Amino acid sequence: MIYKKSAHPSFSPPRVGLALASALLALPVLAQDAAPIARVEITGSNIRRAQAETASAVQTLNAADIEKSGKSSVAELLQTLAVDNQGSVPTTFGNGFAAGASGVSLRGLGTASTLVLLNGRRVAPYGLADDGQKVFADLNIIPLEAVERVEILKDGASAIYGSDAIAGVVNVILRRDYQGTAIKGNYGKTKEWDGRDARAAITHGFGDIDSDRYNVLLNLEYSEKAAIWNRDRAGRGAVGRSDLRDLGFSAQESLSGAGAITTNNAAGSAVNGNVRNPDTLDYYNRGNLAGAGFTRTFPGAACGNFTTHPQGDPGGGCLTDAAQQYGQIQPKQKNINFFGRAAWQLTPALQTYAELNLYHSESNSATTPSTVSGSVGYPGGPVSNAGVSLGAAHPDNPYFGTAARLRYLAADVGPRLSEVDSTFTRFVAGIKGTVAGWDIDSALLYSQNKVSNDLNGYLQRDVAFALLNPTAATVAAASLNPAYAALPAGSLWRIAENAGLNSPELYGALSPRISNDAKTHIAQIDFKASREVAKLDGGSLGVAVGAEFRHESTELKPTTGTERGNIIGLGYSAYKGSRNASAIYAEVLAPVLKTVELSGALRADHFTDVGNSYTPKVGVKWTPIRELALRGTFAKGFRAPSAAENGVGGLAAFSTASDPLRCALGVEVACDPAPIAVITSPNPNLSPERSRSYSVGAVWDPLPRSSISVDLWQIRRKNEINQEQTDAAIAAGNVARDPSTATGIPGDPGAITAVLANYVNSAQTTVRGIDIDARQRFNLDNGYGSLTFDLKWTHLYKWLRTERDGTQRDFAGTHGNCDVSNCMGTPDDRINLGATWERQNWRVTANVNYRAPLDNILFKNDPDGCATHFADGTDAPRGCRIASFTTVDLTARWLATPKLEVFATIQNLFDKIAPLDPLTYGATGYNPLDYAGAAGRFISAGVKYKF
């Protein structure tokens, strides 16, 4: 057991739960009707029912809906839905903490608060936690062609499913049986003739469960996507570029990290090197040595020899848009997915089944080359590389005889590359059927995810320092590294124009292949049973009971070298933990009148690390007339801390902060922000996050082919698990200091080197909004088929966070919360509008996707005002507002024969360009939500043939 032994009491189910379960089991069996109405199980309930509409709002997408969307994966589909918001993880963000995966964030409460199920059961979470903290399920594991439908429960469901279902549930239901063979293939590219998307699938099934007493379903899918590079979108607005001078930004603000020399004796990293005059402390570019005091000059270091990028830096630097040259809009990806299911009818009333999911993916991403001065944090404290220098005798140093600080973009090493391999396995074996009038389902589940991440292009600090400035100290430190020790004595790293003199062996020692590995697994056994037990005025009283037990474990090993702070610009992240979880639950569905249906559920969970949680849910549905139903729910929810939050390990990052203690003593330098390491350690004393959710709404069918639903909802989540705020940790004295930096001022304890900001239960968040769902179908005259409109609209009234000190920040409609979600913002409106025309063998669908504008502030009424500014000091973009974004997608299907289907899709039909977003760090120049506007118009076509 990795976790510390819990001091919580052993699991003791609530008496009301035991009493309810005992009473339900003792009730008599109802007589069977001669022709029973078909009953189905809807996500959010374990009780089968005849009516699809429940007290909870459930959005259902069947296979046809998925086809009409034109999306090539479940992940792409879910992340365009109105109900998804900030905190989702796009596959396109290949350089994030959770590179290679994709996650959904219902209500903008983060991926960790959305429970993803496959056929009603859990899957092992992705091995790499988002932001080093948030554990979530990777949507890429879902085989698209095997999907029967996706059900999205849009309110809390911990009373049914346990931990993580605070914001809702996404239940992906795969096909249960299949007969025959179907093959499908499609191919597409963007209008720029890149971003290739090729997919192939084969589905085969045999056996009839009714006549043969068995059925076997086999599905195999392969897909690959080619990379889309920022440089291939030059001229497409601000997409993919950080040099925004033509839009009014300054070189210092938009390109300071790529060669600009600022006016305050500081400089960005130049492709040919910026060096600091040891006497004046002013920076100069090695290709533009116009001042006095230089021992030598380097004609070969002229900026034009390295880049054709427009120059004009007032400080004389050499400007390069590294993000545009090396960055990506979309990483290269390859996926292979297998799903198999076998069912055997043991008796007319009992069926055994087994499911197997196998998935493997490769994701290759690239970003800018490393700099030599990037600082990092690790568990031992901060590592500041700001002092990296060219040695006094280094032949590329213009101040020969004196060491000079260096700011260098290591383009000779190449871009930083990441190759993420993910392998997912899930096996389920179970039995279901009817026993003594009870519908039962019980299964064993094992699910596992393994992730390996190989990195290239990162610099080993000790080797780099010794090769650039070989002093006795740097050589002694690097000599402990076998890679450096194997190099010839006196080896130097030649930079810029002289990089061709470096040997492959030197680069191998300087920038070796490094890696990290992660693994998660779940082993589970569960049982549930439901039945009708009595007749009420409105119908049959239905009940369900169930229990489950599972073991969870998670481990992320640190990236090679980060455990000692030896990889420039790459922080430390690792965690490890395991636990057991057990639960019992009961549910009741009571149509007390023909017009009134009551529902209730109660679940008791026990975790060996955080103790017990009891979560109820109640609902009511009133149908005063056949065309109108009013509904409402109340639910409590919880999320148990993940191993990243309460296991063993930690997360180290680099930040800046001032030191109020030393500043008050009169140490002036401490009054200004200075580099520090922020060390975040798991906290074994964390409590679960808790929530209360409410919903009230109406479903109205005014005409036979019309339906409108409106649901108001609110979720309040408290005891949120967050990193302790840096300022609060410093004020509490949770810091490490370096006494050697103390001045002669009495009481000076020395500079802060690290802030210990552990995970704590701190803030609470209130999210409130409204969902509007409207559908209308028209039958056209003269045999012209039918036309169907479908509207999904989610409006966010509030996304309010309250910190422990009472500070409140509302992020709805702003670019915050920038602590999560790649700083994608929290749009207050997302709309999906679809129009489908169908006639005989033809079907054409147009889908409109809308994202509301964002105020370019970190939260409403931010006293600091606009988050970014133009060179003249005015708000950027104009009006301090990120423009809204709307795209239109078009799909068409032609059933050429009963067996042959031809289809085509155009994503972003009108080739809309993503608007400028200078703040987000999840993309360059545009918001990740607007990926379609960065990639541009995408066209694909394919065929499907059934045997």
C-alpha positions, 0 to 999 in steps of 0.5 A: 500500500502506497498511501499512509494507513487511513485513520478513518473508520472502517466502512459502515453503510448507512442504516437507511441504505441497508433498510432500503435494500432489505425492504426491496429484496423482500418485496414480492414479484409482480405478475408478468403482463402478457405483452410487456413494454420494452424497457431500457436503461438510461444513463443516470439510473440503474432502473429500466424504464419505458420512457426515455425522458427522466428527471435528469437532463440527458443528451443522447447522440446515436450513430447517425448523429455522430455521422452527421457531425462529420467528426472523426472521433468521439473526442472531437465530437464531444469537445465541440458540444455546447455542454463542454467548456474550459478545462477540456484537454484537446489532442492538438495540445501535444506539449502539455502535461497530458500530451497524447490524450483528449478529455472532456470538461462538462460545465467547465469544472475540469476533466477530473469532475467529469466521469467517463464510462464505457458501457456503464463501467469505468476505464483506467485513467490516462497515465499523465495527469493534466497540469500534473494534477487532474486525472481523467479518462482519455477519449481516444480509446473509444472505437468510433465505428463500434459506438451505438450511442453516447449519453451525456448526463448533465447533472451530478450523478455520484449517487449512482456512479460514485466519485468524479461525477460532480459535473456529469457523466459521459457514457459511451455505449458500444454495440452489443451484437452485430451480424455480417461484415462492414468495411469503411475507409475515409481520407481527408486533407486541409485546403493547404494540402496538409494535415492528412487524416486517413482512417480505416475500419472493419467490423465483423459479427456472427451468430444470432443471440436468439436462434444460435444462442451466441453472438461475436462482434469484432471491430478493428480501426486504424487512423493516422493524422499528419502534423500541421506546422505553424509555418505552413499557416503564414498569412492566416491572421495571427495563427501560429506566429508570435511576432505580432508587430504588424498588429501593433504589438512591440518586439519586446513583448511578442518576441522577447523570448526569441532574440529581442534585447530589452531596455532594462539590461535584459535580453531574450535568447537569440539564434546567434546569441546575445551576450552581456558586457561584463562591465556595463551589463548591457546585452549585445547581439553577436552579429551586431557588435557595434559598441566598444570594448569587444575583443573580437567580432564575428562576421559569420554571426550576422543575423541574416545568416540565420533567419530571414525574419523581419528585423527592427528590434530597437535593442539591436537583437536578432529576431526569430519567430521560433514558435512559427518556425518550429511549433505545430497546430496539430501533432502527428498521430497514429492510433489502432483500436480493437474491440471485441464482444462475445455473448452466450445465452446460457438459458432463456433468462441468463446471458454471459458476456465478455468484452475486450478493448485494446488501444495503442497510439503514437503522438509526435509533437514538436516545439521551439528549441531549448534555451540555455538559460531556462530555469526549473524547479525540482524537489531540492529547490530552484535551479536558476540558469540565468548565470550561464556564460561563455567562458573567458577562453571560449572562441565564440565569446566577444569578450575574450578573457572575461566570461560573458553571460549568454542568451542563446536559442539552441537551434543547432540542437534542433526543436524539442520533440516529444513522442508519446506512446499510450497502450490501453487495455480493458477486459470485462467478463460478466453475466446478466439476465433475470433471476427471481424477477430481478434484472441482474448484471454482474461483472469483473473488470480489469483496465490498464493504461501505460504511457511512455514519453520520449523527449529529444532536444532538451539540454543537460544542465551540467553538460551545457555549463561545462561545454560553454564555460569549462571552469574547475567547478563546472567540469567537476560537476559534469564529470559525474555525468557519464555522457560528459566524461566520455567526451575528449578533454577540453571539449567545447560547445561551439554556437551559432555560425560555428555549430558545424564544428560540433561532433555528433558525440557532443550533441549526444552528451549535451542533449540525450534522449530522456523519458518518463513512464506512467501506469494506471490500472483498475480492477473491479467487481460489481453487481446490480439488480433492479425490478418492479416491485409494486403497482402505484397509481401511475405505474410500477414501482421500480427499485435497484440495488448494487455494490462494487469493489475496486482497486486503483493504482497510479504511478508516474516516474519523473523524466530522466534528470528532472529529479535533480534539476538537470534538464534546462527548462523542464520541471519535475513531476512524479506521483505514486499511489494505490487504494481500495474503494467499495460501495453499495447503493440503492435507487427507487423510481416511483410513479406515484400518480399518472402525472407524477414520477419521483426518483431517489438514490443513495450511495455509500462509498468507502476509500481506504485513504479518505474514508466514507462518502454518502451521496443522495440524489432525488428527482421529480417529473410532473407531466400535467399534459401529455405534451409537457413535462416539468422536472427537477433534481437535487444531488450531492457529489464528491471527488476523491483525491487522486494519487497526484494529489494525496499519494507520494511524489510532487510537482516542481515548477518555476515562478517569480515572487517578491519577499515581503519579509525581507522587503520590510527589513529594508532589503530593496532587491526583495521588493521586486519579483525574483525567480523561485521554485514552487514545490507542490507535494501531495497531501495525505490529509486532503478531504474529498471535494464535495458538491451540491447540484440543482436543476429545474426544467421543462420538456415541451412537445407542442407538435408531433414533430417538435420538442423543446427542453429548457433546463436551469442548473447550478453546481456548487463545488467546495473543498476544492483541491488546488495548489496553495497560492504562492503569496499565501504560502510565503506569508505563512512562512512555507519557504526555503531560504539561502542564508548565504545571500543574507545582507548585513541588515539585522534579521535578514534570513536570506533570499527565498529559494523555494516556496512549499505550496502543497495541495490543500482543500481551499476554494469553492466554485459555483457554476450556474447556467441554462441549457436550451434544446430544440428540435423541429422536423418538417416533411416537405411537399412533393416528395422532397423529403424531410428537413430537421433542425436541432439546436443545442445552446448552453449559456453560462450565467456564473463561474464564480470561485471563492478563495479561502480568504473570501476573495471572489472571481467570476470567470464567466465570459472572460479569458480566465481561469488561466491556472487551468485549461491552457488558458482557453477562457470560459465562454458564456455561450456555446451553440450547436445548430444543425439542419439535416435534409433527408430524401430517399438515399440522400442525407445532407447536414449543415452544422453551425458551431458558435463560441461567444466572445471573451473579455481579455481579462483574467476575471470580471472586474479585474483591477489590473484591467486588460491582460495584454496591451499594444505597444502604445499601451492601449488594450489588446485586442481592440476593446480588450475582447477576443472575438467570437468564432463561428464555423459551418460544417457540411456532411453528405451521405449517399446510399448508392446501394443497400450495401454501399454508402458514400460520404463526404465532409467539409469542416469549416466550410467558409474557411473562417480564420481563428481570431487573435488570442495573444494570451493563451499558452495552449496555442500560438496566436489563436485560442485552442477552442478555435482549432478549426480556424487555425487548420483551415477548411478540411475536406474528406471523403470515404466509403462504407460497404456491408457484406 
